[in-house]
Amino acid sequence: MKYTKSVKTFVRRQKAQIRRQFWDTKKQKEMIDAMYRKISGTQNAEEKEIEAEDLKEKQNAKKPKIKVKTKGVKRTLTPSKSEGKNKK
């Protein structure tokens, strides 16, 4: 797959950052592979299962319903004092 110039520079900088963060070469390779998967949009089966489980948990989590009881008070609008003075 060919990447645009901006994506290539992004990849190069991310790889350099990963190599600075992790001294273990296996961990570096894992992180770089994960970065490429994220950029290309492909995922392995395990990642898809984890995301599917997370989505199901979010959907199943019920938000508590808040019931607000209001009293049946009727309010009438009365003209304010300033309105009464202006009307002559």
C-alpha positions, 0 to 999 in steps of 0.5 A: 500500500502506498502512503502519501507524503504526510503519512510517511513523515508521520510514520517516520516520526512515530517510529522514532518516538517508539524507539526512544520510548521502548528499549526492548526490540520486541516491544518496539516491533509490536508497537510499530506493527500496531501503528501500521495496522491502525493506519491501514485500518486492518485489525486482527481477530482478537482486537475486533472481539475486544472492541465488540465486547466493549461495544456490547457492554456500553450498550447493555449499561443502562442509564438510571432514569430520573423521575421528576415529580412536579406539582400541578401549580397553575401560575397566572401572569400578572403585569409587573409594577413597571409595566403598569406605570407605563400604560396610561 
